[in-house]
């Protein structure tokens, strides 16, 4: 896992993860608390006692143990699911942060100028080492609109000037529309080509070391860790489980008796002792299940999110400017409220606002045009 | 007064102070953004004013009989450089834009001037600077918009009134300046 620099380009994914984590945390806490208390109540009400037993200290201990075990059992049922969710989210968060982090050279807080020779796709890739089809295609179309190469008419794109010079990202996009409109494979190819282009321009690079070796090392490490944890768990569980069984055998009571008989005070004391050991055992099970979930799924979440690329020094230099630009657009403008037609006034600043997720309305607006089927229609007009 | 009422009053006062503090800081930040962005506009305006003497000198050599136009440019430039607040500077800048438009229009009648490398270079520099002024002005107007929203909307308008936060001027583009874009280089 790489060191995460403090410098981050704020992406929507980061904001979403924080929001989702908070919601799920409160929801899970509320459910655990409510159901745990309910389960304890139900369990305790299932016992029958001799008169006076419920007033004794032994009974109170037993009640405490039953409540604890109920809560633990409940946690054992629900926590792994929550742990899997949180560990995947946590791994993803780390991956997203790693993608969006950069090394600062100049300490730029606000960058107030255009980034010449940086296409919307370049900017998106440098920002978080990923390219998003809908957003980045919308930004590229907005730029084409600004250059008056295309216009928008009733949720479709019209080619206004076929002879204008196009950059590769724009040219491929226009060609894709000419050849039948936006398709999944077309978008995938466009995205892949933008990544290769950014690599060729020296903004990003494959990290040093053999990728296969690294993947295998990662898998082997996580497997070894899981095996070690499993044996530790088995040892502790075996040790504690044996104690519980010994106690039960020594008590000459069986578990059916536990549920049906009218308990005497001495039996309450005996069950309290047994349940204490049982509670510790379950606690260990909960603990190790959580560790296993966290380690395994954290790695899964991280590996799923972390880009295969890293930023080069040149990429880091531009990333710092992009972060400054994002701060500037966010703090010094209301570009989030602008419409696509205002690109003629704001020029690339509005395109940057789209790429940097400051303005999502324009993406929604432009992407409406994606849905229209182009099949067989092309003269001077392109339906997306 | 019972303890509950005292606690409620204390909580109310703390919340009120928290709100005042937050609103006041928000207003100060918004005001500082306006100032900061005006400083950016000012940098580009100064750059534009600095280009004028050279431009006038270059034109003088080819269009000696256009004294009134040149004089108008110099006066507008002097007025702009001596302006000591954004409002006056905006007005002077708009006046300068009008005068420069006339100057560039008359250059059409002097082919030698149009072909002069120094003149072409100055025109290009002016165009670049004007573009920068235009963008900086748009951002400035947005910061003014955000600031105005704060001082005019409830409840921050109360705090703004209490602490004397006053409205700022938008930097409107002059009609002449829009025409300036049409000048052929």
HADDOCK unambig.tbl for C-alpha pairs under 7 A between the chains (distance, minus, plus):
assign (segid A and resid 332 and name CA) (segid B and resid 33 and name CA) 6.87 0.50 0.50
assign (segid A and resid 332 and name CA) (segid B and resid 139 and name CA) 6.07 0.50 0.50
assign (segid A and resid 332 and name CA) (segid B and resid 142 and name CA) 6.62 0.50 0.50
assign (segid A and resid 332 and name CA) (segid B and resid 143 and name CA) 5.47 0.50 0.50
assign (segid A and resid 333 and name CA) (segid B and resid 139 and name CA) 5.60 0.50 0.50
assign (segid A and resid 333 and name CA) (segid B and resid 142 and name CA) 4.99 0.50 0.50
assign (segid A and resid 333 and name CA) (segid B and resid 143 and name CA) 6.13 0.50 0.50
assign (segid A and resid 334 and name CA) (segid B and resid 142 and name CA) 6.12 0.50 0.50
